[in-house]
Amino acid sequence: MPLSVAAVPDAAARLDPGNDQARRWLEEELSSAAYREHTDPLQRLLDAVDRALDNLLSVDPSTAGALPSAAAGVVTALVVGLLLYSLRHVRRESRVGQAPETVLGGERLTAGAFRERAMAALREGRCAAAVIDAMRAIAQRAAERTLLDDAPSLTAHEVAQRLAQPFPAQADGLRWAADLFDEVAYGRRDASPVEAETILALDSEVAASRPAPRRTKADAQTLPTPGGSR
C-alpha cells in the first residue's frame, strides 16, 4: 500500500524509525524494476537523492549540528515518505502522454472476444475500457478479414487510415474512433456511455459492410480522364 504523505508524521511519532530501517525502506523502493526502466536522467536524480539521504542519516549524533534523535526520526520518515510519493507520482505521470502504441497491444484475442469484453465493460460502467476494446475489435476484425495484414504493428490512427479505403462510408467514424482511443488510452480523460455505444455501433457497421475493391496502380491508369476519348 503506498505510503501517503499525510500518514508520515503520525507513523513517525508512533514508530520513530531508525536510520537502518529508513534506509531499508528507500533501498527497497529504489530496487523496484519499475524504476530501473526509467531513463538515465531520472536514475541520476534518484542516485543523487539517495546520496543526500545517506549523508543525512550518517551524521554523527555527537556533533554540534546533529539533530535530536526524536527530530531525526521525524525528518527521516518525512524525507522517505515524500520521496516515495514523488517517485510513484513520476512513474504514473510518465505513462501519461506517451507516444501512441499499437492498438492491439500485447493481447491476441479474437474480434468477438474483444467486443464481448467491451460490452461487458460498458454494462459495468467502465466506459474507457469499453472504448479501448471496441477499437481493438475493429482492428482485429479487419485483420481476420485479411484487410490489415500488419494489424499487430499499427496504431489506432494507422488502422483508421488503412480502413478508410475499403470502408469510405465509415472513414469519418473511424478517424473519430482513433482520436477517442488515443485520448482514453494515453490521455487523462474518461469516456462517456454514449461514446462507448457509438464506437461499438461503428464496429457492427464496419463488420456488416462489404469492403470496396482495392484500387491498384493499373486501375488508376485505366480511369477515364475528364474530356478524354471514350
C-alpha positions in Angstrom: 0.0 0.0 0.0 1.5 3.4 -0.9 2.9 5.5 1.9 0.8 8.7 1.9 2.3 12.0 2.9 -0.4 12.7 5.5 0.3 9.4 7.3 4.0 10.0 7.6 4.1 12.3 10.7 1.8 10.0 12.6 3.8 7.0 11.6 7.0 8.7 12.7 5.6 9.6 16.0 4.5 6.0 16.7 7.4 4.1 15.1 10.3 6.6 15.3 12.2 4.6 12.6 15.9 4.2 13.0 18.4 5.1 10.3 18.8 1.5 9.2 15.0 1.0 8.8 14.5 4.2 6.9 17.4 3.3 4.5 15.9 -0.1 4.0 12.6 1.4 3.0 14.3 3.6 0.4 16.5 0.9 -0.9 13.6 -1.5 -1.4 11.6 1.2 -3.3 14.6 2.1 -5.5 15.4 -1.5 -6.3 12.0 -2.0 -7.9 12.2 -3.0 -11.5 9.8 -0.1 -12.4 12.5 2.4 -11.6 15.2 0.7 -13.5 13.1 1.2 -16.6 13.4 5.0 -16.3 15.7 7.0 -18.4 19.2 7.8 -17.3 18.5 11.4 -16.2 15.8 10.2 -13.8 18.1 7.4 -12.4 20.8 10.0 -11.9 18.4 12.1 -9.9 17.4 9.1 -7.8 21.1 8.4 -7.1 21.7 12.0 -6.0 18.7 11.9 -3.7 19.9 8.6 -2.3 23.4 10.0 -1.6 21.9 13.1 0.0 19.7 11.0 2.3 22.7 8.8 3.1 24.6 11.9 4.2 21.7 13.0 6.4 21.4 9.6 8.1 25.1 9.1 8.6 25.6 12.3 10.7 27.4 11.6 13.9 24.9 12.3 16.7 27.7 13.6 19.0 28.4 16.6 16.7 27.1 20.0 17.5 25.0 20.1 14.3 23.3 16.8 14.8 19.5 16.7 15.3 18.0 15.2 18.5 17.1 11.6 18.0 13.3 12.2 18.0 13.5 15.0 15.5 15.9 12.9 13.3 13.3 10.2 13.3 10.5 12.5 12.1 12.8 14.1 9.5 13.8 10.7 8.2 10.2 9.5 7.9 9.2 12.7 6.2 12.0 12.5 3.7 11.4 8.8 2.9 7.6 9.4 2.7 7.9 12.4 0.4 10.4 10.6 -1.8 8.3 7.5 -2.2 5.2 9.6 -3.0 7.1 11.7 -5.6 8.6 8.6 -7.3 5.2 7.0 -7.6 3.8 10.2 -9.0 6.6 10.5 -11.6 6.2 6.9 -12.6 2.4 7.3 -13.0 2.8 10.6 -14.9 5.4 9.1 -17.3 2.7 6.8 -18.6 0.5 9.8 -19.5 1.3 11.5 -22.8 3.5 8.6 -24.0 3.8 8.0 -27.7 0.8 6.0 -29.1 1.4 2.3 -29.1 -0.1 -0.4 -31.3 -3.9 -0.5 -30.9 -3.9 -4.3 -30.2 -1.2 -4.0 -27.6 0.2 -7.3 -26.4 -3.1 -9.2 -26.4 -4.0 -11.6 -29.1 -7.8 -12.1 -28.8 -10.4 -12.7 -31.5 -12.5 -9.7 -32.6 -15.5 -11.4 -31.0 -13.7 -11.7 -27.7 -12.6 -8.0 -27.8 -16.2 -7.0 -28.5 -17.7 -9.2 -25.7 -15.2 -7.7 -23.3 -16.1 -4.2 -24.4 -19.8 -4.8 -24.0 -19.2 -6.2 -20.5 -17.2 -3.2 -19.6 -19.9 -0.9 -20.8 -22.5 -2.7 -18.7 -20.3 -2.3 -15.7 -19.9 1.4 -16.3 -16.2 1.1 -17.3 -16.6 3.2 -20.4 -12.9 3.8 -21.1 -12.2 0.1 -21.1 -15.2 -0.4 -23.4 -13.8 2.2 -25.9 -10.4 0.6 -25.9 -11.7 -2.9 -26.5 -14.2 -1.8 -29.1 -11.4 -0.2 -31.1 -9.4 -3.3 -30.8 -12.3 -5.3 -32.0 -12.5 -3.1 -35.1 -8.7 -3.7 -35.8 -8.8 -7.4 -35.1 -11.9 -8.0 -37.2 -10.3 -6.2 -40.1 -7.2 -8.4 -39.7 -9.4 -11.5 -39.6 -10.9 -10.4 -42.9 -7.4 -10.0 -44.3 -7.8 -6.3 -44.7 -5.0 -5.5 -42.2 -2.1 -7.9 -42.7 0.1 -5.9 -40.3 -2.6 -5.1 -37.7 -0.4 -6.0 -34.6 2.1 -3.3 -35.6 -0.5 -0.5 -36.3 -1.6 2.4 -34.1 -5.3 3.4 -33.9 -4.8 6.2 -36.5 -3.0 3.9 -38.8 -5.9 1.4 -38.6 -8.3 4.2 -39.3 -6.3 5.3 -42.3 -5.9 1.8 -43.7 -9.6 1.1 -43.4 -10.8 4.4 -44.9 -10.3 3.0 -48.4 -12.3 -0.3 -48.1 -14.9 1.4 -45.9 -15.3 5.0 -47.3 -18.7 5.5 -45.7 -17.2 4.8 -42.3 -14.0 6.8 -42.8 -15.0 9.8 -40.6 -16.3 7.5 -37.9 -13.0 5.5 -37.9 -11.0 8.7 -37.6 -13.2 9.8 -34.7 -12.8 6.4 -33.1 -9.0 6.6 -33.4 -8.9 10.1 -31.8 -11.1 8.8 -29.0 -9.0 5.7 -28.4 -5.8 7.9 -28.1 -7.5 10.3 -25.7 -8.7 7.5 -23.5 -5.7 5.2 -23.7 -2.9 7.8 -23.4 -4.7 10.8 -22.0 -6.3 11.7 -18.8 -10.0 11.7 -19.8 -12.7 9.1 -19.4 -15.2 8.1 -22.0 -19.0 8.5 -21.8 -21.5 5.7 -22.2 -22.6 7.4 -25.5 -19.1 7.3 -26.8 -18.7 3.7 -25.9 -22.0 2.8 -27.5 -21.1 4.8 -30.6 -17.8 3.0 -31.2 -19.4 -0.4 -30.6 -22.1 0.6 -33.2 -19.2 1.5 -35.6 -17.7 -1.9 -35.1 -21.0 -3.5 -36.0 -21.4 -1.2 -39.0 -17.9 -2.0 -40.4 -18.4 -5.7 -39.7 -21.7 -5.7 -41.7 -20.2 -3.7 -44.6 -18.7 -5.1 -47.7 -15.3 -3.7 -48.3 -14.8 -1.7 -51.5 -12.4 -3.4 -54.1 -8.8 -2.4 -53.6 -7.6 0.1 -56.2 -4.3 -0.8 -57.8 -2.0 1.4 -59.9 -3.3 -0.3 -63.0 -6.9 0.7 -62.0 -5.8 4.3 -61.6 -4.2 4.4 -65.0 -7.2 3.0 -66.8 -9.7 5.5 -65.3 -11.1 7.8 -68.0 -9.9 11.4 -67.8 -12.3 14.3 -68.0 -13.0 15.3 -71.7 -11.0 12.3 -72.9 -12.0 9.8 -75.5 -14.4 7.0 -74.6 
